[in-house]
């Protein structure tokens, strides 16, 4: 594109998350939505311009007041007036004479920016725009404001976006005329123009017809892709698996607890799916501590009874190791071969594992995405289990199953998800829900306390440690910065060491896998009694003896994440406690969040409340848990459109499964525009 050189191209690729080595594309900038709009239409004159508001003024330039020599911190000031009053334009660090050239004494200029006050007169610091009278048309009277990144200015981004608007071709319409008329929606190209080049502030609003239309389009593209994945998995005939009950009975006999009713129901539904000649595609949704891993093991044991292998894929090595530790004794008792595959295995160990998988001696492989490297071959992969699927893309569901022949798929998530978001990210799957906790699990006492009570907390913690208790101390994510996150944890670690010495251990995301495992081993063995951690412990860490969790700056965490973190305790038979430390003053939203987490342990109730409180972020939050968010749709504002898109996508594929003819061409265009074109090869005529 004109105006985008190599340097800017690299910046855009990074900003828009283009795959390594690839450029950003024009669609990326067109789908980058404004976060607000600046209205520069007010031209009432200096006397009527309100402090704190944006104004556009036609000024006569009177004088330049240069800063004193040698004082680089003092600003340059430009005196100006109009028919209603006087104003000072202030510039800090103005070098090279550009201010004098832009605002020549004795001439007239249009200037736009925020009105401030200094002393007794109005001022404007660093105006956003300075234009000559004959170029007033170049000054955007209604200007979208975009999220930016370091090195990218709003003017450069806006120029590129306006150039991109000119490249949008005439695109066939995929929304039927009745729907568009009823909703009052413009065409796709027109909607983009309203958003990026609005004539009135309301045109770019988050609830404007244009934004609503584009949000619906994004949902529709996603639902089409999910339905195509679903139809491919179901259409590609699976294997009707047979069961002897031998291995599942052995696993169940080895369990140190009785299965809950919910686990029995989930296992029955999974076995029913596996017994059909269609490929299984099921989501197992269970709250923290509801026993999903055991259900997955029963599924893998059932598949093994028919001679097939299984893989269990987790998003991190820490979580994969945790799963392996849970499953290994049960598999040993049942006579099922199991191996942990990680990216850092010694070469000899890896060769042995690869050989065992290739000849079928090993029945279950547990690991990270390293499981799906080219050299990992299974003799007969029958079931793929994926934990925390939202950390992987939708299209990977097909890739994961590609290692086997007609492989069944079971996805697990510990994040309770409301129906709205189940539709969004798992709309292609059947759903099983585990609501009960295993028998013997104790409730968790949750309390809130201001951080000013820190010394009292330390004193109480000391007495609990003397009784043999273990505790997590979680430090917050600060401004979404992993570096600052680590600093916060290290600072707290250093302070706690002054009180408790070697009883304190530190773990955070920037440590190597070995360092993390060594730190966790000290805590799991009881050698360390306090584990200071960042949110690296959010998912999967299991230390039954840990009965206390202290979450610092709890007001900075989302509800779903607080619930996940709290789930690290209450995993043994002893009663557990969660203490939420907060900084004052609290916003109303933060108060509501902390009150919700204090009152209930029901993850589904918490998830619904989270969706209600979240503002513009999606429930699972790209920062909070890695789930891909939307570029246009805002779930809590546009959620009513999702059900509509879900029904419309299903109806479109029932009506025209091959997406042929003009209607099909329009829907293929939609998939391409919203980067769902990977789903297009899944379309088969009829």
Residue pairs with C-beta under 8 A, 6 or more apart in sequence:
1 26
1 160
1 163
1 164
1 167
2 163
3 156
3 159
3 160
3 163
4 12
4 160
8 152
8 156
8 160
9 23
9 24
11 149
11 151
11 152
12 18
12 23
12 24
12 28
12 29
12 152
12 160
13 22
13 23
13 24
14 149
15 24
15 149
15 152
16 24
16 28
16 29
16 32
18 24
18 25
18 28
26 164
26 167
27 673
27 675
29 157
29 160
29 161
29 164
30 161
30 164
30 165
30 168
30 192
30 196
31 631
31 632
31 674
32 146
32 147
32 157
32 161
32 631
33 146
33 195
33 211
33 631
33 632
34 144
34 145
34 146
34 195
34 196
34 204
35 145
35 146
35 147
36 144
36 145
37 142
37 143
37 144
37 145
37 198
37 201
37 204
37 205
38 54
38 128
38 142
38 143
38 144
38 145
39 54
39 141
39 142
39 201
40 54
40 55
40 56
40 112
40 129
40 139
40 140
40 141
40 142
40 143
41 56
41 141
41 142
42 49
42 53
42 54
42 55
42 56
43 55
43 56
43 57
43 58
44 55
44 84
45 57
45 82
45 83
45 84
45 85
46 57
46 81
46 82
46 84
46 85
46 86
46 87
46 122
47 84
47 85
48 84
49 55
49 57
49 115
49 122
50 115
51 115
51 116
51 117
51 122
52 114
52 115
52 116
53 114
53 115
54 112
54 113
54 114
54 115
55 112
55 113
55 114
55 115
55 124
56 110
56 111
56 112
56 129
56 139
56 141
57 82
57 87
57 110
57 111
57 112
57 124
58 82
58 108
58 109
58 110
58 133
59 80
59 81
59 82
59 87
59 89
59 108
59 109
59 110
59 111
60 80
60 81
60 82
60 106
60 107
60 108
61 78
61 79
61 80
61 103
61 104
61 105
61 106
61 107
61 108
61 109
62 79
62 80
62 81
62 105
63 78
63 79
63 105
64 76
64 77
64 78
64 79
64 99
64 100
64 103
64 105
65 76
65 77
65 78
65 79
66 76
67 74
67 75
67 76
68 74
72 93
73 92
75 90
75 91
75 92
75 94
75 125
76 90
76 91
76 92
76 94
76 99
77 88
77 89
77 90
77 91
78 88
78 89
78 90
78 91
78 99
78 103
79 86
79 88
80 86
80 87
80 88
80 89
80 103
80 111
81 87
85 122
86 121
86 122
87 121
87 122
87 123
87 124
88 118
88 121
88 122
88 123
88 124
89 103
89 111
89 123
89 124
89 125
89 127
90 118
90 123
90 124
90 125
90 126
91 99
91 125
91 126
92 125
92 126
102 109
102 130
103 109
103 111
103 130
108 133
109 130
109 131
109 132
109 133
110 129
110 130
110 131
110 132
110 133
110 136
110 139
111 124
111 127
111 129
111 130
112 127
112 128
112 129
112 139
113 124
113 125
113 126
113 127
113 128
113 129
114 124
114 125
115 122
115 123
115 124
116 122
116 123
116 124
116 125
117 123
129 139
131 138
131 139
140 158
142 198
142 199
142 200
142 201
142 203
142 204
143 158
144 158
144 195
144 196
144 198
144 204
145 154
146 154
146 157
146 158
146 161
148 154
148 157
161 196
162 196
162 197
165 192
165 193
165 196
165 197
168 189
168 192
170 189
171 188
171 189
171 666
171 669
171 673
172 662
172 665
172 666
172 669
173 180
173 187
173 188
173 666
174 217
174 220
174 663
174 666
174 667
174 669
174 670
175 185
175 213
175 216
175 217
179 185
179 648
180 213
183 209
183 212
183 213
183 216
184 209
185 191
185 209
185 210
185 212
185 213
185 216
186 194
186 209
186 210
186 213
188 213
188 214
188 217
188 673
190 210
191 209
191 210
191 211
191 213
191 214
192 210
192 214
194 203
194 204
194 208
194 210
195 203
195 204
195 208
195 210
195 211
195 214
196 204
198 204
202 208
203 210
204 210
204 211
205 211
206 616
206 634
206 637
207 637
211 632
212 638
212 641
214 632
214 633
215 630
215 632
215 633
215 634
215 637
215 638
215 641
216 633
216 638
216 641
216 644
216 645
217 632
217 670
217 673
217 674
218 630
218 631
218 632
218 633
218 674
219 424
219 633
219 638
219 641
219 642
219 644
219 645
219 646
220 645
220 648
220 649
220 670
221 670
221 671
221 673
221 674
221 676
222 424
222 427
222 645
222 674
222 676
223 423
223 427
223 642
223 645
223 646
223 648
223 649
223 650
224 649
224 652
224 653
224 667
224 670
224 671
224 676
224 679
225 394
225 395
225 671
225 676
225 678
225 679
226 394
226 426
226 427
226 428
226 649
227 427
227 428
227 649
227 650
227 653
228 653
228 679
228 682
228 683
229 394
229 395
229 397
229 398
229 428
229 679
229 682
230 281
230 427
230 428
230 429
231 653
231 657
231 682
232 398
232 682
233 279
233 281
233 397
233 398
233 401
233 409
233 428
234 278
234 279
234 281
235 684
236 279
236 406
237 277
237 278
237 279
237 406
238 276
238 277
238 278
238 279
238 280
238 406
238 408
239 277
239 308
239 382
239 405
239 406
239 408
240 275
240 276
240 277
241 274
241 275
241 302
241 303
241 306
241 308
241 382
241 408
242 275
242 305
242 306
243 271
243 274
243 275
243 302
243 305
243 306
244 305
245 305
246 305
247 301
247 302
247 304
247 305
247 334
247 335
247 336
248 298
248 301
248 302
248 305
250 301
250 333
250 334
250 335
251 297
251 298
251 301
251 330
251 331
251 333
251 334
251 336
252 259
252 298
253 333
254 329
254 330
254 333
254 334
255 294
255 330
257 438
257 439
257 440
258 439
259 267
259 291
259 294
260 290
260 291
260 434
260 436
260 437
260 438
260 439
261 436
262 286
262 290
262 433
262 434
262 435
262 436
263 291
263 294
263 295
263 298
263 434
265 432
266 284
266 295
266 432
266 433
266 434
267 295
267 298
267 299
269 282
269 430
269 432
270 280
270 282
270 284
270 295
270 298
270 299
270 302
270 410
270 432
271 299
271 302
273 280
273 282
273 408
273 430
274 280
274 299
274 302
274 303
274 383
274 408
279 401
279 406
279 407
279 408
279 409
280 383
280 408
280 409
280 410
280 430
281 397
281 408
281 409
281 428
281 429
281 430
282 409
282 410
282 411
282 429
282 430
282 431
282 432
283 389
283 411
283 412
283 413
283 422
283 426
283 429
283 430
283 431
283 432
284 292
284 295
284 296
284 410
284 411
284 412
284 413
284 432
284 434
285 412
285 413
285 416
285 417
285 422
285 431
285 432
285 433
285 434
286 292
286 295
286 412
286 413
286 414
286 433
286 434
286 435
287 414
287 416
287 434
287 435
287 437
287 567
287 602
287 603
287 604
288 414
288 563
288 564
288 566
288 567
288 603
289 437
289 438
289 441
289 567
289 570
289 571
290 434
290 435
290 436
290 437
290 438
291 434
291 437
291 438
292 387
292 412
292 414
292 434
293 323
293 326
293 327
293 412
295 432
295 434
296 312
296 385
296 387
296 410
296 412
297 327
297 330
297 331
299 310
299 383
299 385
299 410
300 310
300 312
300 336
300 363
300 364
300 383
300 385
301 334
301 336
303 309
303 310
303 382
303 383
303 408
304 310
304 336
304 363
304 364
306 382
307 360
307 380
308 380
308 381
308 382
308 383
308 404
309 357
309 360
309 362
309 363
309 364
309 365
309 378
309 379
309 380
309 381
309 382
309 383
309 404
310 363
310 364
310 365
310 381
310 382
310 383
310 384
310 385
311 364
311 365
311 366
311 367
311 371
311 378
311 381
311 383
311 384
311 385
311 400
311 403
312 320
312 323
312 327
312 364
312 365
312 366
312 367
312 385
312 386
312 387
313 320
313 367
313 368
313 369
313 371
313 372
313 384
313 385
313 386
313 387
313 400
314 320
314 322
314 323
314 366
314 367
314 368
314 387
314 388
314 540
315 368
315 387
315 388
315 391
315 392
315 539
315 626
316 368
316 539
316 540
317 342
317 343
317 344
317 368
317 513
318 513
318 516
318 517
318 520
318 536
318 540
318 541
319 387
319 388
319 539
319 540
320 340
320 342
320 366
320 367
320 368
321 340
321 342
321 517
322 540
322 541
322 542
323 366
323 387
323 540
324 338
324 340
324 366
325 542
326 542
327 338
327 364
327 366
328 338
331 337
331 338
331 363
331 364
336 363
336 364
337 356
337 361
337 362
337 363
337 364
338 362
338 363
338 364
338 365
338 366
339 353
339 356
339 357
339 362
339 364
339 365
339 366
340 366
340 367
341 350
341 353
341 365
341 366
341 367
341 368
341 370
341 371
341 376
342 367
342 368
342 370
342 513
343 368
343 370
344 513
344 514
345 353
353 362
353 365
354 375
354 376
354 377
355 361
356 362
357 365
357 376
357 377
357 378
357 379
358 377
358 378
358 379
359 379
360 379
360 380
365 371
365 376
365 378
369 392
370 376
371 403
372 399
372 400
372 403
376 403
377 403
378 403
378 404
380 404
380 405
381 403
381 404
381 405
381 407
382 404
382 407
382 408
383 407
383 408
383 409
383 410
384 400
384 401
384 403
384 404
384 407
384 408
384 409
384 410
385 410
385 411
385 412
386 392
386 397
386 400
386 409
386 410
386 411
386 412
387 412
387 413
387 540
388 412
388 413
388 414
388 415
388 539
388 625
388 626
389 397
389 411
389 412
389 413
389 425
389 426
390 413
390 415
390 425
390 620
390 625
390 626
390 627
390 628
391 625
391 626
391 627
392 400
393 628
394 425
394 428
395 678
395 679
397 409
397 411
397 428
398 682
400 407
400 409
401 407
401 408
401 409
411 426
411 429
414 539
414 564
414 567
415 560
415 564
415 603
415 607
415 620
415 625
416 560
416 563
416 603
416 604
416 606
416 607
417 425
417 426
417 607
417 619
417 620
418 604
418 607
418 608
418 611
418 619
420 611
420 635
420 639
420 642
421 611
421 618
421 619
421 620
421 635
422 431
423 642
423 643
423 646
424 635
424 642
425 627
427 646
435 604
440 573
441 570
441 571
442 570
442 572
442 573
442 574
442 575
442 576
443 570
443 575
443 601
444 566
444 569
444 570
444 576
444 577
444 578
444 601
445 575
445 576
445 577
445 578
446 566
446 577
446 578
446 579
446 580
446 597
446 598
446 601
447 577
447 578
447 579
447 580
447 598
448 554
448 579
448 580
448 581
448 582
448 594
448 598
449 456
449 457
449 579
449 580
449 581
449 582
450 581
450 582
450 583
450 584
451 552
451 553
451 581
451 582
451 583
452 584
453 581
454 581
457 550
457 579
457 581
458 499
461 471
461 530
461 548
461 550
462 499
462 500
464 471
464 548
465 471
465 500
465 503
465 529
465 530
469 529
469 545
469 547
469 548
470 523
470 526
470 528
470 529
470 530
470 531
470 543
470 545
470 546
470 547
470 548
471 529
471 530
471 531
471 546
471 547
471 548
471 549
471 550
472 530
472 531
472 533
472 537
472 546
472 548
472 549
472 550
472 565
472 568
472 569
473 492
473 496
473 530
473 531
473 532
473 533
473 549
473 550
473 552
474 533
474 534
474 535
474 537
474 549
474 550
474 551
474 552
474 565
475 485
475 488
475 489
475 492
475 532
475 533
475 534
475 552
475 553
476 485
476 488
476 551
476 552
476 553
476 554
476 556
476 557
477 485
477 534
477 535
477 556
477 557
477 623
478 484
478 485
478 487
478 488
478 556
480 623
482 509
482 510
483 510
485 508
485 509
485 534
485 535
486 508
486 509
486 510
486 534
488 534
488 552
489 506
489 508
489 532
489 533
489 534
490 506
490 508
492 532
492 552
493 504
493 506
493 532
496 504
496 530
496 532
497 504
500 529
500 530
502 528
503 528
503 529
503 530
504 528
504 529
504 530
504 532
505 519
505 522
505 523
505 528
505 530
505 531
505 532
506 519
506 531
506 532
506 533
507 515
507 516
507 519
507 520
507 523
507 531
507 532
507 533
507 534
507 536
507 537
508 533
508 534
508 536
509 534
509 535
509 536
511 519
516 536
519 528
519 531
520 531
520 541
522 528
523 531
523 543
523 546
524 543
526 545
531 537
531 546
535 561
535 565
537 565
537 568
538 561
538 564
538 565
538 625
539 564
541 568
542 571
543 568
543 571
544 571
544 572
544 573
545 572
545 574
546 568
546 569
546 571
547 569
547 570
547 572
547 574
547 575
547 576
547 577
548 569
548 576
548 577
548 578
548 579
549 565
549 566
549 568
549 569
549 576
549 577
549 578
549 579
550 578
550 579
550 581
551 557
551 562
551 565
551 566
551 578
551 579
551 580
551 581
552 581
553 581
553 582
553 583
554 562
554 580
554 581
554 582
554 594
554 597
555 582
555 583
555 586
555 587
555 590
555 593
555 594
557 565
558 593
558 610
558 614
558 617
558 621
558 624
559 593
559 596
559 597
559 606
559 607
559 609
559 610
559 613
560 606
560 607
560 610
560 619
560 620
560 621
560 624
560 625
561 621
561 624
561 625
562 580
562 593
562 597
563 597
563 601
563 603
563 606
564 625
566 578
566 597
566 601
569 576
569 577
569 578
570 576
580 594
580 597
580 598
582 590
582 594
586 594
589 613
589 615
592 609
592 613
593 610
593 613
596 605
596 606
596 609
596 613
597 606
600 606
607 619
610 619
611 619
611 635
611 636
611 639
612 636
614 621
614 635
614 636
615 636
616 634
616 636
616 637
617 624
617 629
618 627
618 629
618 630
618 634
618 635
619 635
620 627
621 627
621 629
622 628
622 629
633 641
633 642
635 642
652 659
652 663
652 667
653 659
655 663
656 663
656 664
656 667
657 683
657 684
657 685
657 686
658 664
658 683
658 684
658 685
658 686
659 665
659 667
659 668
659 683
660 685
668 680
668 683
670 676
671 677
671 679
671 680
672 680
